[in-house]
Amino acid sequence: MIYVLYAVGSIAALMGLVVLIAVLRSSNFRIARSQLINASPHKLFPYINNLRKFQEWNPYRDKDPSARNEFSGPEAGPGAVFRWIGDANVGEGIMTIEKSVPDSAVHVDLEFLRPFPGHNAVAFTLEPQSDGTVVSWSMAGRYALVPKIVGLFISMDRMIGGDFEAGLTRLKTLAETGAV
């Protein structure tokens, strides 16, 4: 019986240590990826500024093909809204375009409703280069406690950054060849 108490006490102490480490970590995060695409900012901008066209290269659409998608507001630009309700792979959330600068940047308010509620700022920027456009996709926000704990064991930058890389690669293929 004493060994059971030691085991339970050890597990509780270990869990407490994990929570303490998570609490002490910074809550702020920023994840960003960039891709050089052989296309002009003018050609790329509609795929970012229009949330329906964003779905043509959105890396999350394949994670739950049966997710329910709803669009509201204007077709493109500020006020355009995309809402999804999906399985555990994509959760539920709302994207709202807050600001658009033609051929330059789109700023999106991203609200996650589940599995972990949260508000994040997403930015897509387009930087013209002599051989195309560098498209950057970034997300910044604050981790709640549970994602901070998960982040001790799983690299959120690698996981979400990998999704951003996949999406930007799809956008590159779409812009350069006309098909994903």
C-alpha positions in Angstrom: 0.0 0.0 0.0 2.8 2.4 0.8 4.3 1.9 -2.7 0.9 2.9 -4.2 1.0 6.1 -2.2 4.5 6.8 -3.3 3.6 6.1 -6.9 0.5 8.4 -6.7 2.5 11.1 -5.0 5.3 10.9 -7.6 2.8 11.1 -10.4 1.1 14.1 -8.8 4.4 15.8 -8.2 5.4 15.2 -11.8 2.1 16.6 -13.1 2.5 19.6 -10.8 6.0 20.2 -12.2 4.7 20.1 -15.8 2.0 22.6 -15.0 4.4 24.9 -13.2 6.8 24.8 -16.1 4.0 25.6 -18.5 2.7 28.4 -16.4 6.2 30.0 -16.3 6.6 29.8 -20.1 5.7 32.9 -22.2 2.1 32.9 -23.3 2.9 34.9 -26.4 3.6 33.1 -29.7 4.3 33.9 -33.3 4.5 31.4 -36.1 5.5 32.4 -39.6 6.5 30.9 -42.9 7.4 32.4 -46.3 7.5 31.2 -49.9 8.9 32.8 -53.1 6.2 32.4 -55.8 6.8 33.2 -59.5 3.8 35.5 -59.8 3.0 39.2 -59.2 1.4 40.4 -56.0 -1.5 41.5 -58.2 -2.1 37.9 -59.3 -1.7 36.5 -55.8 -3.7 39.0 -53.8 -7.2 37.7 -54.8 -6.3 34.2 -53.4 -5.6 35.8 -50.0 -8.2 38.6 -49.9 -11.1 36.4 -50.9 -11.8 33.7 -48.3 -13.6 31.5 -50.9 -10.5 31.6 -53.1 -8.4 30.9 -49.9 -10.1 27.6 -49.7 -8.4 26.6 -53.0 -5.1 26.4 -51.2 -6.1 26.2 -47.6 -4.1 23.3 -46.1 -6.7 22.6 -43.5 -9.5 21.7 -45.9 -8.1 18.3 -46.5 -7.8 17.5 -42.8 -11.6 17.3 -42.6 -13.2 17.3 -46.1 -16.6 17.0 -44.5 -16.3 20.2 -42.4 -19.2 22.5 -42.6 -18.1 25.8 -44.2 -20.1 29.1 -44.2 -19.3 32.4 -45.8 -20.8 35.8 -45.0 -20.2 39.4 -45.5 -18.6 40.8 -48.7 -17.1 38.5 -51.3 -13.6 39.8 -50.4 -11.8 42.3 -48.2 -12.7 43.7 -44.8 -15.8 42.2 -43.3 -15.5 38.9 -45.3 -16.1 36.0 -42.9 -15.4 32.3 -43.1 -16.7 30.0 -40.4 -16.0 26.3 -40.2 -17.3 23.5 -38.0 -15.3 20.3 -38.3 -13.9 17.3 -36.5 -11.0 17.2 -34.0 -8.5 17.8 -36.8 -9.8 21.3 -37.6 -12.1 22.2 -34.7 -14.4 25.2 -35.1 -13.6 28.8 -35.7 -14.2 32.0 -37.5 -11.9 34.0 -39.8 -12.7 37.7 -40.5 -10.7 39.9 -42.8 -10.0 43.0 -40.7 -7.8 45.0 -43.1 -6.6 44.7 -46.7 -3.9 46.7 -48.5 -4.2 45.9 -52.2 -1.4 43.7 -53.6 0.4 44.1 -50.3 -1.2 42.6 -47.1 -4.3 41.0 -45.6 -4.9 41.0 -41.8 -7.3 38.4 -40.4 -8.9 38.0 -37.0 -8.9 34.3 -36.3 -11.1 33.1 -33.5 -10.9 29.4 -32.4 -14.0 28.1 -30.6 -12.8 24.5 -30.1 -10.9 22.5 -29.3 -9.1 25.4 -27.5 -10.8 28.8 -27.5 -8.5 31.6 -28.6 -8.0 34.7 -30.6 -5.1 35.1 -33.0 -4.0 37.7 -35.5 -3.1 36.3 -38.9 -1.2 38.3 -41.5 -0.5 37.5 -45.1 2.1 39.8 -46.7 3.2 40.1 -50.3 6.7 41.4 -51.0 7.6 41.9 -54.7 11.0 40.5 -55.8 12.7 40.6 -59.2 11.8 36.9 -59.7 8.3 36.9 -58.2 6.7 37.6 -54.8 7.6 36.5 -51.3 4.3 35.5 -49.6 4.5 35.4 -45.8 1.8 33.8 -43.6 2.1 34.5 -39.9 -0.1 34.0 -36.8 0.4 35.6 -33.4 -1.5 35.4 -30.2 -1.4 34.1 -26.7 -1.5 30.5 -25.5 -4.0 29.5 -22.9 -2.8 27.0 -20.2 -3.7 23.8 -21.9 -2.0 24.6 -25.2 1.0 25.8 -23.2 1.1 22.3 -21.6 0.7 20.6 -24.9 3.5 22.8 -26.3 5.9 21.2 -23.8 5.6 17.9 -25.7 4.6 18.9 -29.2 6.3 21.7 -31.2 3.4 24.0 -32.2 5.7 26.0 -34.4 6.7 22.8 -36.3 3.1 21.5 -36.5 1.3 24.8 -37.5 4.4 26.0 -39.4 4.3 22.8 -41.4 0.6 23.5 -42.3 1.6 27.0 -43.4 4.4 25.6 -45.6 1.9 23.2 -47.2 -0.6 25.9 -47.9 2.0 28.3 -49.3 3.3 25.4 -51.6 -0.3 24.9 -52.8 -0.6 28.6 -53.5 2.7 28.5 -55.4 1.4 25.6 -57.5 -1.9 27.2 -58.1 -0.4 30.6 -59.1 2.3 29.1 -61.3 0.4 26.3 -63.0 -3.3 27.2 -62.5 -4.1 24.0 -60.6 -3.3 22.6 -57.1 
